[in-house]
Amino acid sequence: MGLGTSIFLIAVGAILDFAVNVNVQGFSIHNVGVILMVVGILGCILSMVFWNSWGGFNRSRRTVEYDSVDAPVRRRVIEEDRTF
């Protein structure tokens, strides 16, 4: 779930919880709104936590650069550590 979907769920849940005045027997639309807001908030938090790790949980990145196309024997390896 992305950040946009999370914000959408929070907005729909808030509308169902605070702006709708409907009483239905055996079904509470306010509880559905609260559930949608909670799911949206959890999705938003998880999206922010995993924002920088789209490639997995590995924080290092390895780039291989070749000098030329004809001679792949000589190469330079650059390792970056992306710790925050």
N, C-alpha and C positions, 0 to 999 in steps of 0.2 A: 504494500500500500504506500503510495507516495504522499508527499506533503499536501498537494492539492486535494487529493481524495480525503485526507484527514480533516482538512479545513472544511470541506463540503459536508462531511458527516457531522462535524461539530455544529455547523450552521443549521442543518436540517433538524438535528436533535434539539437545538435551542428553540427553533420555531415550533416543533411539536410539543415541547415541554411548556414554553411560556406563552405562546401566542394562540394556541388552539384551545377552544372551550367546547369540547364535545364529550358527552358522557355516554359511553357504550356499555351495555351489560356484559360483564365477563372479560372485558378487554380495556386496559388502561393505556391510552395513547401517550400519557405523560411518562409512564415507565418506559415506553419505547423511545421517547425522546431522551431520557436520561441514559439509557443503554447506548444509543447512538452517540451521544456526547462523550461517554466514557471510552467507547471504542475509538472515536476520532482522536481523543487526547492521547490514548496509548499509541495509536498509529503515528501521531505527530512526534511523540517522544522517541519512538523507535526509529523513525526516519531521520531525526536529528542525530541520534547516537551513531547510526550506521551511515551517515552522510559521506564520510571520506573513505569508506571501505567497500566500495562497489565491486572491487576485484577480489573480495574475500577478506579474511581477517589478517592477511599478511601486510605489514606496514612497510616492507622494503620493496624497492623496485629495481629491476636489473635491465640495463640497456646495453646492447652489443652494437658497436659501430665498426664497420669494415672500412679499410683504407680505400679499396677499389673493388670493382666487380671481378676483375681478372685474378686477383690474388687474395683469396679469402683466408690465407694462412696467418697473416698478420692482422690482429684485431685488438681493439681497446674495449675493456669492460668497465662500465661506470656503475657503481652501486650507490644508490641513494637511500638514506634512512629517513622516512617521513614520520618522525615522532613529534607529537604535539604536546 
